[in-house]
Amino acid sequence: MKEFLKKRLAFVLAMLMVVTMLPISTLQVSANELPDVKVETQQEEVKVGDNAVATYDSATKTIYVKGAGKLYSGSGTEVLEKFKDAVSLEIGDGITEIGSYCFLPHSSEYAKIVNLKLADSVKKIDYAGFRGFNDLEKYSMASDCDIDESAFSSKKLVDKNGFLIVNNIVQDYVNDNENVDTITIPEGVTKICGQSFFENQNIKKIILPSTVKSLDDQDYALHDIEGLNNITVSEKNPYYKSIDGVLYSKDGEKLIQYPVAKSGKSYTVGSGVTTIAYGAFDFCENLSSVEIGKDVKKIESHGLELNPVSNSYTVKFTGNAPELPNWMLTYGKNVDIFYPSNMSGWTNDVLNKKNNYGAGMISWIPYTCLLYTSDAADE
């Protein structure tokens, strides 16, 4: 028995010696031969609106949103709070619109997103859709995705000239240099959002490039620049033109914007102009009177609002009654509106137009307009 145990022990020792003498490479196993080991990631779903859900990959710190249709206001805020360590956000194919305030974080603790990727199906980002993503550095989206004002706020996307431009759309302008009073919008920009230049009182002149085709809803983006006295447009721009610093449509048929601080107490809307745009004279404190050309056929909402230092101003029509909005004026100013009683369309329905609010009132004053004909001119 002892002899048998000795033989077994000798065999085991011999095998151990053989193993220890083998090269290390012989003992290694190819990685391809190992079984797949999957890292479990957080897969909890959070609803985003009615038809979408968000999941989180903790390994890559990425939030994925999948579903269809529009993501409604505030629906993504809970997602940011639930997955507060996320640094990337991807909106999947099928989502068509990001609603107002959709991913607006309640605090900086939930606003760590650095990378943003939108599927090509996303065609619209509404007001403040991603506002609060102050660390955002990279984004991708379809070239035809439209963006409303204040949808983005990241200062890390501001260029050297102070423009925050996302997808060729100006979102903001950040420049406190008082010596910069002329702003040239970069070529390639297709839209300027409202409030982009809000409270930039140093700006006196804005130059629009050939590529700009939209000044936000109702072309209202340049209305609240207190010091603006001149709007210039590239001659190559197919959508807009400038006449003596005043912005018009390219065909000259629509008066879009009279600069707020332009000098002069009166202004005449010339022949060929058929429409006065929304708020065209809004906040123009130097103006005290406007004469409306005979070709004007429509005045959009607030199109005759002036905001002079005094409490009253005058408007004079020279042609047939144009289409007027239900509420023409605000600010509670007293407005004298002269109209040619011998021209057509000046009915009681027109003459009953009133102020939008405030204690001011409209005084409709008739006058006789002289009618010139070729026969009269020959005499």
C-alpha positions in Angstrom: 0.0 0.0 0.0 2.8 2.4 0.9 4.5 1.6 -2.4 1.3 2.5 -4.3 1.0 5.8 -2.5 4.6 6.7 -3.3 4.0 5.9 -7.0 0.9 8.2 -7.1 2.7 11.0 -5.4 5.6 10.7 -7.8 3.2 10.9 -10.7 1.5 14.0 -9.5 4.9 15.7 -8.8 6.0 14.8 -12.3 2.9 16.3 -13.9 3.3 19.5 -11.9 6.9 19.8 -13.2 5.7 19.3 -16.8 3.1 22.1 -16.4 5.5 24.6 -14.9 7.9 24.0 -17.7 5.3 24.8 -20.4 5.6 28.3 -22.1 3.1 30.9 -20.9 1.6 31.2 -24.5 0.5 27.6 -24.3 -1.6 28.4 -21.2 -3.3 31.5 -22.7 -6.8 31.2 -24.2 -7.9 33.2 -27.2 -10.4 35.9 -26.3 -12.6 34.6 -29.1 -12.9 31.3 -27.3 -14.3 33.0 -24.1 -18.0 33.2 -23.7 -19.7 36.6 -24.2 -20.0 38.6 -21.0 -22.6 41.4 -21.3 -22.5 44.5 -19.0 -25.9 45.0 -17.6 -27.1 48.6 -18.2 -30.0 50.5 -16.8 -33.0 49.9 -19.0 -35.9 51.5 -17.0 -38.3 53.2 -19.3 -39.7 56.7 -18.6 -42.6 58.1 -20.6 -41.9 61.2 -22.7 -45.3 62.4 -23.8 -48.0 60.1 -25.1 -46.2 58.1 -27.7 -42.5 58.0 -26.7 -40.3 56.5 -24.0 -36.7 57.2 -22.8 -34.2 54.6 -21.7 -30.7 55.0 -20.3 -27.4 53.3 -21.0 -25.4 53.8 -17.9 -22.2 52.5 -19.6 -22.2 55.4 -22.1 -24.3 57.8 -20.0 -26.7 58.2 -22.9 -30.4 58.8 -22.9 -32.3 57.3 -25.8 -35.7 58.5 -26.8 -37.8 56.4 -29.1 -41.4 56.7 -30.3 -43.4 58.8 -32.7 -44.8 62.3 -33.1 -44.3 65.4 -31.0 -42.6 65.5 -27.6 -44.8 67.8 -25.6 -43.9 70.7 -23.3 -42.0 69.6 -20.2 -42.2 65.9 -21.0 -38.4 65.5 -21.0 -37.7 67.3 -17.7 -38.5 64.2 -15.7 -36.1 62.2 -17.9 -33.2 64.5 -17.1 -33.9 64.2 -13.4 -34.3 60.5 -13.5 -31.0 60.0 -15.4 -29.2 63.0 -14.0 -25.7 61.6 -14.8 -26.4 61.5 -18.6 -24.0 63.4 -20.9 -25.6 62.4 -24.2 -29.1 62.6 -25.5 -30.3 60.9 -28.7 -33.8 61.4 -30.2 -34.7 58.5 -32.4 -36.4 58.2 -35.7 -40.1 58.8 -35.7 -40.0 61.8 -33.4 -41.1 64.8 -35.4 -41.1 67.8 -33.1 -39.6 68.9 -29.7 -42.2 70.9 -27.8 -41.7 74.1 -25.9 -39.6 73.7 -22.7 -39.5 70.0 -23.5 -36.1 69.3 -22.0 -35.8 72.3 -19.8 -34.0 71.2 -16.6 -35.2 72.5 -13.2 -31.6 73.1 -12.1 -28.0 72.8 -13.3 -27.8 69.5 -11.5 -29.9 67.9 -14.3 -28.3 69.8 -17.2 -25.1 67.9 -18.0 -25.8 67.1 -21.6 -22.7 67.6 -23.8 -23.8 65.8 -26.9 -27.1 66.0 -28.7 -28.2 63.9 -31.7 -31.6 64.3 -33.4 -32.9 61.9 -36.0 -33.7 63.4 -39.4 -37.4 62.9 -38.7 -37.2 65.8 -36.2 -38.3 68.9 -38.2 -39.0 71.4 -35.5 -37.7 72.5 -32.1 -40.1 74.8 -30.3 -39.3 77.7 -27.9 -36.8 76.7 -25.1 -36.8 73.1 -26.3 -33.3 72.5 -25.1 -32.7 75.7 -23.1 -30.6 75.1 -20.0 -28.1 72.7 -21.7 -25.4 75.1 -20.9 -22.6 72.6 -21.4 -23.7 71.5 -24.8 -20.7 71.2 -27.2 -21.9 69.0 -30.1 -25.1 68.5 -31.9 -26.4 66.9 -35.1 -29.8 67.3 -36.8 -31.4 67.5 -40.2 -30.4 70.5 -42.2 -34.1 71.5 -42.6 -34.9 71.2 -38.9 -36.4 74.6 -37.9 -35.6 76.1 -34.5 -37.6 78.6 -32.5 -36.2 81.4 -30.4 -34.4 80.6 -27.2 -34.3 76.8 -28.0 -30.6 76.7 -27.1 -28.6 78.6 -24.6 -25.1 77.0 -24.4 -22.3 79.6 -24.3 -19.9 76.9 -25.5 -21.5 77.2 -28.9 -21.0 80.9 -29.1 -18.5 81.8 -31.9 -15.7 84.4 -31.6 -18.0 87.2 -32.9 -20.6 86.5 -30.2 -23.1 84.6 -32.2 -24.9 81.5 -30.9 -25.7 79.8 -34.2 -27.4 76.4 -34.3 -28.2 74.7 -37.7 -27.5 78.0 -39.5 -30.1 79.8 -37.2 -29.1 82.7 -35.0 -30.3 81.9 -31.5 -28.5 84.6 -29.5 -25.9 87.4 -29.7 -23.5 87.9 -26.8 -21.3 90.9 -27.0 -20.9 93.5 -24.2 -18.3 95.6 -26.2 -19.8 99.1 -26.3 -17.6 100.0 -29.3 -19.3 97.4 -31.5 -22.4 99.2 -33.0 -22.5 97.5 -36.5 -23.4 93.8 -36.7 -22.8 91.8 -39.8 -24.8 88.5 -39.8 -22.5 85.7 -41.2 -23.1 84.3 -44.6 -24.8 80.9 -44.4 -27.3 82.1 -41.7 -30.8 81.3 -42.9 -32.9 82.6 -40.0 -32.6 85.1 -37.1 -34.7 84.2 -34.1 -36.7 86.8 -32.1 -34.9 88.1 -29.0 -31.5 87.3 -30.5 -30.5 90.9 -30.0 -32.8 91.7 -27.1 -31.5 94.5 -24.9 -28.4 95.0 -27.1 -28.7 98.7 -26.9 -25.3 99.4 -28.5 -26.4 98.1 -31.9 -27.1 100.8 -34.4 -26.8 99.0 -37.7 -27.4 95.4 -38.8 -26.3 94.0 -42.2 -28.1 91.0 -43.4 -26.3 88.5 -45.7 -27.6 87.0 -49.0 -28.7 83.7 -47.2 -31.2 85.0 -44.7 -34.7 84.1 -45.6 -36.6 84.4 -42.3 -36.6 86.8 -39.4 -38.6 84.5 -37.2 -42.4 84.5 -37.0 -43.9 87.4 -38.9 -40.4 88.8 -39.6 -40.3 90.2 -36.0 -36.7 89.4 -35.0 -35.3 93.0 -35.3 -38.1 94.8 -33.6 -36.8 95.3 -30.1 -33.3 96.7 -30.7 -33.5 100.1 -29.0 -30.6 101.8 -30.7 -31.1 100.4 -34.2 -31.4 103.1 -36.9 -30.3 101.2 -40.1 -31.0 97.8 -41.6 -28.9 97.0 -44.7 -29.3 93.9 -46.9 -26.9 92.2 -49.3 -28.0 92.9 -52.9 -27.8 89.2 -53.6 -30.5 88.4 -51.0 -33.6 87.1 -52.8 -36.0 87.7 -49.9 -35.3 91.1 -48.5 -34.0 94.6 -49.5 -33.3 97.9 -47.8 -34.6 101.3 -48.8 -33.0 104.1 -46.9 -32.3 101.8 -44.0 -35.9 100.5 -43.8 -36.5 96.8 -44.4 -38.8 95.6 -47.2 -39.6 92.4 -49.0 -37.5 91.9 -52.1 -40.4 92.9 -54.5 -40.9 96.0 -52.4 -44.6 95.1 -51.8 -44.3 94.6 -48.0 -42.8 97.1 -45.5 -41.4 94.7 -42.9 -39.4 96.8 -40.4 -38.8 100.5 -39.7 -35.8 100.7 -37.4 -36.7 101.6 -33.9 -34.3 104.5 -33.5 -34.3 105.8 -37.1 -34.3 109.6 -37.1 -37.2 111.6 -38.5 -40.6 112.5 -37.1 -42.6 111.4 -40.1 -42.5 108.7 -42.8 -44.4 108.1 -46.0 -45.2 104.6 -47.2 -44.5 104.9 -50.9 -46.3 103.6 -54.0 -46.1 99.9 -54.7 -46.3 98.9 -51.1 -49.4 96.7 -50.6 -48.8 95.4 -47.1 -47.6 96.8 -43.8 -46.2 93.9 -41.8 -46.9 92.9 -38.2 -45.5 95.6 -35.9 -43.7 97.3 -38.7 -43.5 100.6 -36.7 -43.4 99.0 -33.3 -41.5 101.0 -30.6 -40.4 103.7 -33.0 -40.3 106.6 -30.6 -39.0 109.3 -33.0 -42.0 108.9 -35.3 -45.1 111.0 -34.7 -46.8 110.6 -38.0 -47.1 108.1 -40.8 -48.7 108.5 -44.2 -50.0 105.4 -45.9 -49.6 105.1 -49.7 -52.7 104.6 -51.9 -51.5 101.1 -52.9 -51.7 99.6 -49.4 -54.3 96.9 -49.3 -53.6 95.2 -46.0 -52.2 96.2 -42.5 -51.3 93.3 -40.3 -51.8 93.1 -36.6 -50.2 96.0 -34.7 -49.0 97.3 -38.0 -49.8 101.0 -37.1 -48.4 100.9 -33.6 -46.0 103.7 -32.9 -44.6 104.3 -29.4 -43.7 108.0 -29.4 -42.6 109.8 -26.3 -45.7 111.9 -26.6 -49.1 110.3 -25.9 -50.5 110.9 -29.4 -49.6 110.5 -33.1 -51.2 110.7 -36.4 -51.8 108.3 -39.3 -53.0 109.5 -42.7 -54.5 107.2 -45.4 -54.5 108.4 -49.0 -56.4 105.6 -50.8 -59.2 103.1 -50.4 -59.7 101.4 -47.1 -57.2 98.5 -46.7 -57.9 95.3 -44.8 -57.4 96.1 -41.1 -56.9 93.9 -38.1 -59.7 93.7 -35.5 -57.4 95.3 -33.0 -55.1 97.9 -34.5 -53.3 99.6 -31.7 -52.0 99.2 -28.2 -50.1 101.2 -25.5 -53.2 103.3 -24.7 -52.1 106.1 -27.1 -54.4 108.7 -28.6 -54.3 108.3 -32.3 -55.7 110.7 -35.0 -56.4 108.7 -38.1 -57.2 110.7 -41.2 -59.1 108.9 -44.0 -60.3 110.1 -47.4 -64.1 110.1 -47.2 -64.5 110.2 -51.0 -62.5 106.9 -51.4 -64.2 103.5 -51.2 -64.3 101.1 -48.3 -64.4 103.5 -45.4 -67.5 101.9 -43.8 -68.7 101.9 -40.2 -67.1 98.4 -39.8 -63.7 100.0 -40.5 -64.3 103.1 -38.5 -65.2 101.2 -35.4 -61.8 99.7 -35.0 -60.4 100.5 -31.6 -57.4 100.2 -29.4 -56.4 96.8 -28.1 -56.2 97.9 -24.5 -55.4 101.0 -22.5 -57.1 104.3 -21.9 -56.2 105.8 -25.3 -58.6 106.1 -28.2 -58.7 106.4 -32.0 -60.2 109.5 -33.6 -61.3 108.9 -37.2 -61.1 112.2 -39.1 -62.5 112.4 -42.6 -61.0 114.6 -45.3 -61.5 115.0 -49.1 -58.7 113.5 -51.1 -58.0 115.3 -54.4 -58.2 112.8 -57.3 -55.8 113.4 -60.1 -56.5 112.1 -63.6 -54.6 112.4 -66.9 -57.3 114.8 -68.2 -57.0 117.0 -65.2 -53.3 117.1 -65.6 -53.6 118.1 -69.3 -55.8 121.1 -68.4 
